[in-house]
C-alpha cells in the first residue's frame, strides 16, 4: 500500500517514517510534504494513496484545506493540539493522534485502517458514515476563553477582554488592561480557526484585533489603513492596501 506523509517538522517526519516502516514494512511511503499548497498539487498529479498521515498545522496553513476537494482516501491526523478533533472527523479521518506519536498508538490506528479498508470501498458504508457525522457540519461555537501564562500561573482570559493576538517569536495575548500574556498557540492561523470572524480581524500577518477595541481608522496616500486603538492600548496597526477593502466591509 502507499502511505503519504504530510508533516512540516523534519524530526517528526523522520520519526513517522521510521514508525510506519517498522509497522508496515511493505508499505511504499511517500513524502514528507510540508505545505498545504504542495500537498494539493501532489494529490492532483498522482493517484490517491491508500492512506494519508497528516499534521494539522502546516507551514502555510491548516491541512484541512487539502481535503476541500474531497480527497477520498482515509486520513490519520497527527497534532499537538486537540481543538480540531470534531472538524477532523468531518473528513475521512480514522484516527486523531496527539504528538508525540507513540508506536503503540500508531499501530492501533493502522490496525483500524486495515479493518476499515474494505468498508471504505463500500458506497453504502460511506453514505452511513456521512449520515452519522452530519451533525458535525453544524457551526461550532467559537472559543470564549483563552488559557495564558502569567509567570508560573495559568490564567483564563475571557473573550471580551481580548484586545489582540500578536505574533513575535511567540504568540502573545493582549488584554483590556494592556497586559501581555504568553500563549501556547503556534500560529495565528490556528487562532483564526477559533475566533468569531465578526468580532476579530486578521489585520496583519502578525496581528489579530478585536472590533470592540478599535476606535477608528484613517487612510494614507498608498491605500493602506492605520487603525487607532481605544485607550492607546496598541500602537497604530497598518492594514495593507490589499486587505483595506475587506477591512472596511468588516468594520462597517
C-alpha positions in Angstrom: 0.0 0.0 0.0 1.0 3.6 -0.5 1.2 5.9 2.6 1.6 9.7 2.1 3.1 11.7 5.0 2.2 15.4 5.3 4.4 17.0 8.0 6.4 20.2 8.2 8.5 19.3 11.3 11.6 17.4 10.0 12.3 15.4 13.1 8.6 14.5 13.5 8.5 13.4 9.8 11.6 11.2 10.2 10.0 9.6 13.3 6.8 8.9 11.5 8.6 7.5 8.5 10.6 5.1 10.8 7.4 4.0 12.7 5.5 3.3 9.5 8.4 1.3 8.1 8.5 -0.7 11.3 4.8 -1.3 11.4 4.2 -1.7 7.7 7.5 -3.0 6.1 5.9 -3.5 2.7 4.4 0.0 2.5 5.5 2.5 -0.1 6.0 5.7 2.0 5.8 9.0 0.1 6.8 12.4 1.5 7.0 14.2 3.7 5.2 17.1 2.0 5.5 20.2 4.1 2.8 22.7 2.9 -0.9 22.8 2.0 0.0 24.0 -1.5 2.5 21.2 -2.2 0.1 18.6 -0.9 -2.8 19.8 -3.0 -0.5 19.8 -6.1 0.8 16.3 -5.4 -2.7 14.9 -5.0 -3.7 16.4 -8.3 -0.8 14.9 -10.1 -0.7 11.4 -8.5 -3.2 8.6 -7.9 -4.7 8.8 -4.4 -2.6 7.0 -1.8 -4.2 4.2 0.3 -3.6 6.2 3.5 -2.5 9.7 4.5 -0.8 10.7 7.7 -1.2 14.4 8.1 -0.2 17.0 10.6 -3.0 19.7 11.0 -0.8 22.8 11.3 1.5 23.2 8.3 3.9 25.9 7.3 1.3 27.7 5.1 -1.9 27.0 6.9 -4.3 24.3 8.2 -4.2 20.9 6.5 -8.0 20.6 6.3 -7.8 22.9 3.3 -6.0 20.0 1.5 -9.2 17.9 1.7 -11.7 20.5 0.5 -11.6 18.9 -2.9 -13.0 15.6 -1.5 -9.9 13.5 -1.2 -11.4 10.1 -0.8 -8.7 8.1 1.0 -8.6 7.6 4.8 -6.6 10.0 6.9 -4.8 9.7 10.2 -4.3 13.2 11.7 -1.4 14.0 14.0 -1.2 17.2 16.0 0.0 18.7 19.2 -3.5 20.2 19.9 -6.9 18.7 20.5 -9.1 21.6 19.4 -9.5 20.2 15.9 -10.9 16.8 16.7 -14.5 17.4 15.6 -13.5 19.1 12.4 -11.0 16.2 11.6 -13.8 13.7 11.7 -15.8 15.6 9.2 -13.1 14.3 6.8 -12.3 10.7 6.1 -10.4 10.5 9.4 -9.9 7.1 11.0 -7.9 8.4 14.0 -6.6 11.5 15.6 -3.2 11.1 17.3 -1.7 13.7 19.7 2.1 14.3 19.4 4.5 12.9 20.2 3.1 10.0 18.3 3.8 6.7 20.0 4.4 3.4 18.2 1.6 1.6 20.0 -0.9 4.4 19.2 0.1 4.5 15.5 -0.1 0.7 15.4 -3.7 0.7 16.7 -4.6 3.4 14.1 -3.0 1.3 11.3 -4.9 -1.8 12.5 -8.1 0.2 12.4 -7.2 1.3 8.9 -6.9 -2.3 7.8 -10.1 -3.3 9.4 -11.9 -0.5 7.6 -10.1 -0.7 4.3 -12.8 -2.8 2.6 -15.6 -0.7 4.1 -14.0 2.5 2.6 -14.6 0.9 -0.8 -18.2 0.3 0.0 -20.6 3.1 -1.1 -23.3 2.1 1.4 -20.8 2.3 4.3 -19.6 5.7 3.2 -23.1 7.0 3.0 -23.8 5.7 6.5 -20.7 7.4 7.8 -21.7 10.7 6.3 -25.1 10.4 7.8 -23.6 9.6 11.2 -21.5 12.7 11.3 -23.9 15.1 9.5 -24.4 16.9 12.8 -20.8 17.9 12.8 -21.4 20.1 9.8 -23.4 22.5 12.0 -21.4 25.6 13.1 -19.4 25.0 16.2 -19.3 27.6 19.0 -16.4 30.0 18.9 -13.9 30.0 21.7 -14.9 32.2 24.6 -11.9 32.0 26.9 -8.2 31.5 26.4 -5.6 30.0 28.7 -2.4 32.2 29.1 0.7 32.1 31.2 1.5 34.6 33.9 4.8 33.5 35.5 4.2 30.0 36.8 0.4 30.5 36.8 -2.1 29.8 34.1 -5.0 32.2 33.8 -8.1 32.3 31.7 -8.9 35.5 29.7 -12.5 35.9 28.7 -13.1 36.8 25.0 -14.5 40.3 25.7 -11.2 41.2 27.4 -9.0 40.2 24.5 -7.7 43.2 22.6 -5.4 41.3 20.2 -3.2 38.3 19.5 0.3 39.3 18.5 2.9 37.1 16.9 6.6 37.9 17.5 8.9 35.0 18.3 5.9 33.5 20.2 2.3 34.5 20.3 1.0 36.9 22.9 -2.5 37.8 24.1 -3.0 41.5 24.9 -5.8 42.1 27.3 -8.0 45.2 28.0 -5.6 46.3 30.8 -2.8 46.5 28.3 -1.0 43.4 29.8 0.7 40.9 27.5 0.4 37.2 28.3 2.2 34.3 26.7 0.0 31.7 24.9 0.7 28.1 23.8 -0.5 28.7 20.2 1.9 28.0 17.4 0.3 30.2 14.7 -2.2 32.9 14.1 -3.9 30.6 11.6 -4.7 28.2 14.4 -6.2 31.1 16.4 -8.2 32.2 13.4 -10.0 28.9 13.4 -11.2 29.5 17.0 -12.4 33.1 16.7 -15.7 34.7 15.6 -14.9 36.4 12.3 -17.5 39.1 13.0 -15.6 40.1 16.2 -11.9 39.6 15.2 -9.9 40.6 12.1 -6.5 39.4 10.9 -5.2 43.0 10.4 -1.6 41.9 9.5 0.4 38.7 9.3 1.4 39.3 12.9 -1.7 40.6 14.5 -5.4 39.8 15.0 -7.5 42.5 16.6 -11.0 42.6 18.2 -13.5 45.1 16.8 -14.7 46.4 20.2 -11.2 47.9 20.9 -10.8 49.7 17.5 -11.6 53.4 17.8 -11.4 54.1 14.1 -9.0 54.3 11.2 -7.6 56.6 8.6 -6.3 56.0 5.1 -3.0 57.2 3.6 -1.8 58.0 0.1 -0.7 54.4 -0.5 -4.2 53.0 0.2 -3.2 51.5 3.5 -5.3 51.9 6.6 -4.0 53.0 10.0 -6.1 51.6 12.9 -6.5 53.7 16.0 -6.9 51.5 19.1 -9.0 52.7 22.1 -7.1 54.0 25.1 -3.9 53.7 23.1 -3.7 50.0 24.0 -1.5 49.4 21.0 0.5 51.5 18.6 -1.3 52.1 15.3 -1.8 49.0 13.3 -1.3 49.3 9.5 -3.6 47.2 7.3 -2.2 46.6 3.8 -3.7 48.1 0.7 -4.7 44.6 -0.4 -6.7 44.0 2.7 -8.1 47.5 3.1 -11.4 46.9 1.2 -12.0 43.7 3.2 -11.4 45.6 6.5 -13.7 48.4 5.5 -16.6 46.0 4.9 -15.9 44.1 8.1 -15.6 47.3 10.2 -18.8 48.7 8.8 
